[in-house]
């Protein structure tokens, strides 16, 4: 759960009261809710970011504001934080709508801030326009795709935000590299020595020494904040941001029957497979998305489909074998997700040779 907002102790409300309050909040226009960073726990976290930048020899203090998502507007050194983090009730809605909050602790929020600070530093000094930056990270103008095909465990990229995020785009590669470099105690010189990405970390170290105390080329002072006015309801926000999902094929009955097969001849405690999978759904989605790099919405759609199909098949689980079944299910689901990621579909046509 997100750290409690000091002015909104709503998390303990009874279910019926929360249901009514939730519906009221969903219908409210975000820009009319009076949300702000000042006076919330976010203020302290942002101050920590600024302290880290100062300790690293960087004079830049990018302005942080409430946005519809984690962001740094293209070419502008300012940082957007999701609006729902400023109010515990809205964070609870995000948790319910999206099966979790992308950054739900002080350290995770700070990790995302370091990443966005990397974008801000890049944009402030237009590093992406320099020959050395392009030689290390690639073409800044490459198309920015929501879905990408990472190479898990590649040593050409650092690891910071889940999902092999540095591999998404050259701009993200730099920001992830900057975040690792900036993180106190990251020991990047020891951990990444011998990796191909070490030269990128060394570049960040060099460029900060060179430009860290110089006035930025782009300040963001003339950024048009009205362009990001959240002049729509909370419900509309989720309609706008809901990513497209892909149809999941229904030809996995054989594998599901095998995973939930009977293993004991003697009587033992049995529960529906649906119940078992539903208990682990959030962890399944989070872990599989983390390690495969497949968008979590796609993973969620797959897991929900498999849960529903297990129910339709009336599959059951012998509880004493729960751990074994969970391992098999994760391996199966990860295989499907890697197929989706690299071949565009969860399974190959079984009729093809």
N, C-alpha and C positions, 0 to 999 in steps of 0.2 A: 504494500500500500504506500502511496505517496506520503511523505512526511506531512503531518497535520498542518493545515492552514490555520494560523492563530485566531482568525476571526470566524471560522466556519466549522464548528465541532459537530458536523452532521453525520459522521460515519456510524454513530451508535444509534441512529434513529430506527424505530420499529419498521418492519417491512412495509406495512400499509402506508405509513407516513412517508417513507422514502419513495414509494411508487407514485404518490401524488406529487411530491416535490420534484421527482425526476421528470414527470410529464410536463410540469410547469417550466422547468429549466429548458427542456428540449424545444419549447415553443418560443423562448425568449431570443431576442436579437442579441448577438454577442457584444456588439459595440455599445449596447445600452446597459450592460451588466456592471459597469464600473470596475472592471478588472484592471489591476495594476500590479507592477512588480514591487513597488515601494511598500514597505511594511510587511512583506511576506518572507518566508524562508528563502525564496529565490534571491533576495537581495544579498544575503550573506554568501550564497554560493557564487554569485557574480563577483563579489568583492574578492573571493578566493581566486577566481580566474585572474582578476586584475593584479593581485599580489604575485601570482605565478609569472605573469607577463613581465612585471617589473623585475622580479628576481632573475629572469632570463635575459634581461637587458633590452626589453622591448618597451618603447614609450607609447605605442599605440594602445588606446583603450576603446575598442569598438563599442558603440552604443548598443544596448540590448533592449529589445522591445517584445511585446506579445504579438504573436503571429498565429497563423493556422497550423503551422508545423515548424519543426527544426529547419532553419534556413539561413542563408546568407544571400540576399538578392544578387543576381549575376553582375559582377563587376563593382559591387558596392560594399565597403567594409563595415557593415552593420550586422547584427545577429538577431534572428528571430527565435523566440522560445514559444512552444505550443501554449495557447491561451489557457488550456485546461489545467496546466500545472500551477496556475495562480489561485485556484479554488478547489478545495478538496472534493466538493460535490461534483464538479465537472470532471475531475480526475477519476472519480468513481464511475461516472457515465462512460468515460473513455475506456476504463478497465472492463466494463460490461460489454461495450460495443465492440471492442477490438481484442478481447481476450487478453488484456494486459496493457500496461502503460509502457511505452518504449523506453523511457528512462524513469525509474520509480524510486530511486534513492539518491541521496546527496552526491555520492561518488559517481553514480551513473550519469546524473545531470551534468556534473562537472566534466565527465569524459566527453559528452556531446558538446559542451561549451568549448572545450579545447579543440575539438574537430572544427567547429564553426569559426573559431579564432584563426585557424589555419587558412580557411577561405578568406577571412578578413585581411590577414597579413598579405596573402597573395594579391588580393585586389588593391589594397592600399598602395602597394609599390609596383603594381602591374608586372609582377614577376613572370606571369604566363606569356608575356610578349618578348621575353628575352631568349636568346639562343640557348643558353645553358639550361634554362628551365625546360624548354622543349626537348632538348637532347636527353634529359633524364626522365621526364614524366610523359612526354608525348604532346600531341596536338590539342590545345585547349578547345579548339573549335569542332572537335569530333562530335557527332550526334550523341545526345545524352539519352540513353535508353533506361527505362525503368527496370526491365528485365535484362540481366547480363549473365554470361556464362563464366563463372570464376574457375580458376584452377586451384582447388584446395591444396593447402600446404606449400604453395609456390613461395620460394625464397626471394622472389623479385619484389615482394610487397611486404610491408609491415602488417601487423595485426592489431587492430584497436577496436573499432565498432564491429559487432557480430555480422556474419554473412560475407566475410572476405571483401569488405566494402571498399578497400583501397583499389580493387581491381575493376571497379565500376566505370571509372572515367579518369583521365589524367588529373582533372581538378580534384577529385576525391582522393587520388593517390597522394597528391601533395598534402592535402589537409590531414589525412591519416598519418602521414609521415611527420608532419608538424606536431600533431597531437602526441604521438609517441615521444618525440624529442622534448616537448614541453613538460610532460608528466613527471613530477618529482619522483625520484626513486625508480624510474623506468629502466635504468642501467642499460640503455640502448647500445652503448659502446661494447659491452660484454655480450649481451643477448644476440645482437644482430651482426657481430663481427663474423666475417666469412660469408654472409648473405649477400646476394646481388643488390639488395635494397640499401646496403650500408652506405653506398655512395650518395644516396638520396638524403639520408639522415645527416651525413657530413655536409652536404650542400645547405641544408637548413641551418646547421650550426655556423657555417661560413657566412651565409647571407644575413643572418641575424647580427653577427658581429659587424658586418658591413653597413647594414641599413637600420638596425634596431633603434637607434637614437635619432635617425633622420626624419624630417617632416614628411608625412605621407604624400604621395602624388594625388591620391584620391582620398577625401576625408569622409564622404557620406553626409556632410552637413546639408547638402542641397537635395537629399533624397526625398522623393514625393511620398510621404507617409500615407497620404490619402489613398494612394493606389492599393494599399493593403488594408483598408478599412474593413473590419469584419461585420459588414452590414447585412447579415443574414442570420437566421436562427441556428441554434445548436443542432437541431434536427437536420437542417439544410447542410450544415457543415459535413455531417456524416454521409449525406446523399452525394455531396460534391467529391468527397475524398475516398469513397468506397471504390477500391480498385476492381478492375474487371477480373472475373474468375473464369476458369476454363472448365468445360464439361468433363466430368470424371467418368471413364468407361465403367460398365457394370460387369466386367468379366473376370472378377477376382474371387469368385465363389470357391474355386478349388483351393486357392492359397489360404483363404480364411478358414475353410473347413479343416485344413491341415494344421494351422496354428492353434485352433481351438479343439483339436481332436481329443478323444478320451485317452487318458494315460493310465488310469487306475481301474482295475477290475473290482476292487473292494469299494463299498460305499464310502463316500467322502463328501465334504461340504461343496456345494455347487452354486454358482451365481450366474446370471446372464452375462454373456460376453459384452453386451451393450453397457451394462452397469460398470463393468470393470474398465472398459475403454473410456467411458465418460469420466470416471474418477481421475484418470491420468491425462485427459485430453489437453489441458493447457501445457503441461510439461512436455508432452509429445510434440505439440506444435512448436513450442519454443526451441526445444533441443534439435529437432529435425531441421527447422529453418536455419538455426545457427550453424550447423555442421555442413549442410548441403549448399546453403546460399540461395535456395529457392525462396521466393517471396513468401512471407508468413501467411498471407491471405490464401495463396494457392495450397500451402500445406494444410491450412485449416479446412479448406474445402475437401481435400482428399480424406483427412481424418474423419470429418463428419460424414462423408459418404460411406466410409468403411464401417463406422459405428451403426449407421442406419441399415446397411446391408447385413451386418451381423445380427441385428434385431429381426430383420425379415427372414433370415435363415434359421432363427431361433437357436443360435449357437450359444454354448454354455462354457463355463470355465471351472475347472477343479481348483479351488482356492489355494491348495498347497503347492500348486505349480504356477502360481501367479508370476513369480519372478522370471521363470523360464519363458513363459508365454509372452511377457512384456519384451524380453530381449528379442525373441523371434519376430514379434510385431514391429518393433523399431527397425530391425534389419530389413524387413519386408518393405515397410513404408519408405525408408531411406532409398532403397533400390528404385522404387517407383518414382520418387522425387528426382533422383539423378537422371532417370530416363526422361522425365518431363523437361528437365533443365537442358540436357544435351541433345535430345532427339525430338523435342516438341510434343511428346505424348507420354502418358504414364506407362503404357505398355506397347509393345510392338504387335502388329496384327498377327494373331496366332495362325491365320490361314496362309501367311506368306512363308515361303521356304526359307 
